[in-house]
Amino acid sequence: MQGLKSTLMQDLCFKKTSEVKSSVTEVECYICGKGLQDGYRITAKTLSNGMALFCDVHYTLQ
């Protein structure tokens, strides 16, 4: 077995590229505009016309 060399050749072919699409925005209260950077907790609530974000002060009012 001495003197034998083996070679492995391989072609990589990626047929599909996965694309990840996302968007990021700062979260802030729908009513007062305060956010995490101001020290408030933010909670999402589903309303009849969509979803809205509220701070811990205004969430209880809804």
DSSP file (Angstrom, degrees, kcal/mol; ACC not computed):
  #  RESIDUE AA STRUCTURE BP1 BP2  ACC     N-H-->O    O-->H-N    N-H-->O    O-->H-N    TCO  KAPPA ALPHA  PHI   PSI    X-CA   Y-CA   Z-CA
    1    1 A M    >         0   0    0      0, 0.0     3,-1.2     0, 0.0     2,-0.2   0.000 360.0 360.0 360.0  -5.7    0.0    0.0    0.0
    2    2 A Q  T 3   +     0   0    0      1,-0.2     3,-0.1     3,-0.0     0, 0.0  -0.477 360.0  26.1 -74.1 145.7    3.0    2.3    0.1
    3    3 A G  T 3  S+     0   0    0      1,-0.3     2,-0.4    -2,-0.2    -1,-0.2   0.367  87.6 126.6  87.9  -5.5    3.3    4.8   -2.7
    4    4 A L    <   -     0   0    0     -3,-1.2     2,-0.4     2,-0.0    -1,-0.3  -0.712  39.3-167.2 -87.6 134.7   -0.4    4.9   -3.4
    5    5 A K        -     0   0    0     -2,-0.4     2,-0.4    -3,-0.1    -3,-0.0  -0.957   3.3-159.0-119.8 139.1   -2.0    8.4   -3.4
    6    6 A S        -     0   0    0     -2,-0.4     2,-0.4     2,-0.0    -2,-0.0  -0.927   3.9-163.8-118.3 146.2   -5.7    9.0   -3.4
    7    7 A T        -     0   0    0     -2,-0.4     2,-0.6     2,-0.0    -2,-0.0  -0.987   6.0-156.8-129.6 135.5   -7.3   12.2   -4.4
    8    8 A L        -     0   0    0     -2,-0.4     2,-0.4     2,-0.0    -2,-0.0  -0.958  12.7-175.1-113.1 121.6  -10.8   13.4   -3.7
    9    9 A M        +     0   0    0     -2,-0.6     2,-0.4     2,-0.0    -2,-0.0  -0.951   6.5 173.5-117.6 137.1  -12.3   15.9   -6.1
   10   10 A Q        -     0   0    0     -2,-0.4     2,-0.5     2,-0.0    -2,-0.0  -0.998  21.5-149.7-146.1 136.6  -15.6   17.5   -5.5
   11   11 A D        -     0   0    0     -2,-0.4     2,-0.5     2,-0.0    -2,-0.0  -0.930  15.1-148.6-106.5 125.7  -17.6   20.2   -7.2
   12   12 A L        -     0   0    0     -2,-0.5     2,-0.5     2,-0.0    -2,-0.0  -0.806  16.2-176.9 -93.6 131.4  -20.0   22.2   -5.0
   13   13 A C        -     0   0    0     -2,-0.5     2,-0.7     0, 0.0    -2,-0.0  -0.952  10.5-166.9-133.3 113.4  -23.0   23.5   -6.8
   14   14 A F        +     0   0    0     -2,-0.5     3,-0.1     1,-0.2    -2,-0.0  -0.882   9.9 174.9-101.1 110.3  -25.6   25.7   -5.0
   15   15 A K        +     0   0    0     -2,-0.7     2,-0.5     1,-0.1    -1,-0.2   0.825  65.0  45.5 -86.8 -33.1  -28.7   25.9   -7.0
   16   16 A K        -     0   0    0      2,-0.0     2,-0.6     0, 0.0    -1,-0.1  -0.927  65.2-158.0-115.0 135.3  -30.9   27.9   -4.7
   17   17 A T        -     0   0    0     -2,-0.5     2,-0.5    -3,-0.1    -3,-0.0  -0.944  18.3-137.4-107.2 127.0  -29.8   30.9   -2.7
   18   18 A S        -     0   0    0     -2,-0.6     2,-0.5     2,-0.0    -2,-0.0  -0.706  17.0-158.1 -86.0 129.2  -31.9   31.6    0.3
   19   19 A E        -     0   0    0     -2,-0.5     2,-0.6     2,-0.0    -2,-0.0  -0.913   3.3-158.8-109.9 130.7  -32.8   35.2    0.7
   20   20 A V        -     0   0    0     -2,-0.5     2,-0.5     2,-0.0    -2,-0.0  -0.938   9.9-170.7-108.7 122.1  -33.8   36.6    4.1
   21   21 A K        +     0   0    0     -2,-0.6     2,-0.3     2,-0.0    -2,-0.0  -0.946  17.0 151.4-114.5 131.9  -35.7   39.8    4.0
   22   22 A S        -     0   0    0     -2,-0.5     2,-0.4     2,-0.0    -2,-0.0  -0.980  28.2-150.4-151.3 161.6  -36.4   41.8    7.1
   23   23 A S        -     0   0    0     -2,-0.3     2,-0.4     2,-0.0    -2,-0.0  -0.998  11.1-160.7-136.6 142.9  -37.1   45.3    8.3
   24   24 A V        +     0   0    0     -2,-0.4     2,-0.3     2,-0.0    -2,-0.0  -0.978  13.5 167.9-127.7 133.4  -36.2   46.8   11.6
   25   25 A T        -     0   0    0     -2,-0.4     2,-0.2     0, 0.0    -2,-0.0  -0.964  42.0 -96.3-136.5 156.7  -37.6   49.9   13.3
   26   26 A E        -     0   0    0     -2,-0.3     2,-0.4     1,-0.1    -2,-0.0  -0.491  40.9-122.2 -70.3 140.7  -37.4   51.3   16.8
   27   27 A V        +     0   0    0     -2,-0.2     9,-0.7    15,-0.0     2,-0.3  -0.703  41.2 162.3 -86.9 135.3  -40.3   50.4   19.0
   28   28 A E  B     -A   35   0A   0     -2,-0.4    25,-0.3     7,-0.2     7,-0.2  -0.988  44.2 -84.8-149.7 155.8  -42.2   53.3   20.5
   29   29 A C     >  -     0   0    0      5,-3.1     4,-1.2    -2,-0.3    25,-0.3  -0.349  28.6-137.7 -64.2 134.8  -45.6   53.9   22.1
   30   30 A Y  T  4 S+     0   0    0     23,-3.6    -1,-0.1     1,-0.1    24,-0.1   0.785 101.1  37.0 -61.6 -29.4  -48.4   54.6   19.6
   31   31 A I  T  4 S+     0   0    0     22,-0.3    -1,-0.1     3,-0.1    23,-0.1   0.927 132.5  15.5 -92.5 -54.5  -49.7   57.4   21.9
   32   32 A C  T  4 S-     0   0    0      2,-0.1    -2,-0.1     0, 0.0     3,-0.1   0.636  88.3-127.0-102.7 -14.6  -46.7   59.1   23.5
   33   33 A G     <  +     0   0    0     -4,-1.2     2,-0.1     1,-0.3    -3,-0.1   0.503  58.8 142.2  82.3   2.6  -43.8   58.0   21.4
   34   34 A K        +     0   0    0     -6,-0.1    -5,-3.1     1,-0.1    -1,-0.3  -0.455  25.4 174.6 -75.0 152.4  -41.7   56.8   24.3
   35   35 A G  B > > -A   28   0A   0     -7,-0.2     5,-1.8    -2,-0.1     3,-1.3  -0.679  47.6 -67.5-142.6-165.6  -39.6   53.7   23.8
   36   36 A L  G > 5S+     0   0    0     -9,-0.7     3,-1.8     1,-0.3    -8,-0.1   0.853 124.2  61.2 -61.6 -36.4  -37.1   51.3   25.2
   37   37 A Q  G 3 5S+     0   0    0      1,-0.3    -1,-0.3     2,-0.1    -3,-0.0   0.707 102.5  53.3 -65.5 -18.7  -34.4   53.9   25.1
   38   38 A D  G < 5S-     0   0    0     -3,-1.3    -1,-0.3     2,-0.1    -2,-0.2   0.404 124.4-102.8 -94.7   0.9  -36.5   56.0   27.5
   39   39 A G  T < 5S+     0   0    0     -3,-1.8     2,-0.3     1,-0.3    -3,-0.2   0.617  78.1 132.7  90.3  14.2  -36.8   53.2   30.0
   40   40 A Y      < -     0   0    0     -5,-1.8     2,-0.4    15,-0.0    -1,-0.3  -0.703  56.3-124.3 -98.3 149.9  -40.3   52.1   29.1
   41   41 A R        -     0   0    0     -2,-0.3    15,-1.0     2,-0.0     2,-0.4  -0.736  26.5-149.0 -85.1 141.6  -41.6   48.6   28.5
   42   42 A I  E     -B   55   0B   0     -2,-0.4     2,-0.4    13,-0.2    13,-0.2  -0.950  14.2-174.5-117.8 132.5  -43.3   48.2   25.1
   43   43 A T  E     -B   54   0B   0     11,-3.0    11,-2.9    -2,-0.4     2,-0.3  -0.981  19.1-134.4-127.4 137.7  -46.2   45.8   24.5
   44   44 A A  E     -B   53   0B   0     -2,-0.4     2,-0.4     9,-0.2     9,-0.2  -0.713  22.5-172.6 -89.0 140.2  -47.9   45.0   21.2
   45   45 A K  E     -B   52   0B   0      7,-3.0     7,-2.7    -2,-0.3     2,-0.6  -0.999  21.5-130.1-135.2 133.9  -51.7   44.8   21.2
   46   46 A T  E     -B   51   0B   0     -2,-0.4     5,-0.3     5,-0.2     2,-0.2  -0.725  30.9-176.9 -85.3 123.4  -53.9   43.7   18.3
   47   47 A L  E >   -B   50   0B   0      3,-4.1     3,-1.3    -2,-0.6     0, 0.0  -0.578  43.6 -95.6-110.0 175.5  -56.6   46.2   17.6
   48   48 A S  T 3  S+     0   0    0      1,-0.3     3,-0.1    -2,-0.2    -2,-0.0   0.809 125.9  42.1 -63.8 -29.3  -59.5   46.0   15.1
   49   49 A N  T 3  S-     0   0    0      1,-0.2     2,-0.3     0, 0.0    -1,-0.3   0.286 129.2 -72.0-101.7  10.5  -57.5   48.0   12.5
   50   50 A G  E <  S-B   47   0B   0     -3,-1.3    -3,-4.1     2,-0.0     2,-0.4  -0.930  71.4 -35.0 137.8-160.4  -54.2   46.3   13.1
   51   51 A M  E     -B   46   0B   0     -2,-0.3     2,-0.3    -5,-0.3    -5,-0.2  -0.823  49.3-175.7-105.0 140.6  -51.4   46.0   15.6
   52   52 A A  E     -B   45   0B   0     -7,-2.7    -7,-3.0    -2,-0.4     2,-0.4  -0.953  19.7-131.5-132.8 153.0  -50.2   48.9   17.8
   53   53 A L  E     -B   44   0B   0     -2,-0.3   -23,-3.6   -25,-0.3     2,-0.4  -0.877  24.5-174.1-105.7 135.3  -47.4   49.2   20.4
   54   54 A F  E     -B   43   0B   0    -11,-2.9   -11,-3.0    -2,-0.4     2,-0.1  -0.963  20.7-126.8-129.5 146.1  -48.0   50.8   23.8
   55   55 A C  E  >  -B   42   0B   0     -2,-0.4     4,-1.9   -13,-0.2   -13,-0.2  -0.323  41.6 -96.5 -78.7 171.6  -45.8   51.7   26.7
   56   56 A D  T  4 S+     0   0    0    -15,-1.0     4,-0.5     1,-0.2   -14,-0.1   0.735 124.2  52.8 -65.2 -21.1  -46.4   50.4   30.1
   57   57 A V  T  4 S+     0   0    0    -16,-0.2     3,-0.3     1,-0.1     4,-0.2   0.921 116.7  34.6 -77.4 -45.9  -48.3   53.6   31.0
   58   58 A H  T >> S+     0   0    0      1,-0.2     4,-0.6     2,-0.2     3,-0.5   0.594  99.4  77.9 -89.3 -11.8  -50.7   53.6   28.1
   59   59 A Y  G >< S+     0   0    0     -4,-1.9     3,-1.0     1,-0.2    -1,-0.2   0.898  93.1  52.7 -64.4 -38.8  -51.3   49.9   27.7
   60   60 A T  G 34 S+     0   0    0     -4,-0.5    -1,-0.2    -3,-0.3    -2,-0.2   0.729 101.1  61.9 -69.9 -20.7  -53.7   49.8   30.6
   61   61 A L  G <4        0   0    0     -3,-0.5    -1,-0.2    -4,-0.2    -2,-0.2   0.697 360.0 360.0 -77.3 -19.4  -55.7   52.7   29.1
   62   62 A Q    <<        0   0    0     -3,-1.0    -1,-0.2    -4,-0.6    -2,-0.2   0.462 360.0 360.0 -88.0 360.0  -56.6   50.6   26.0
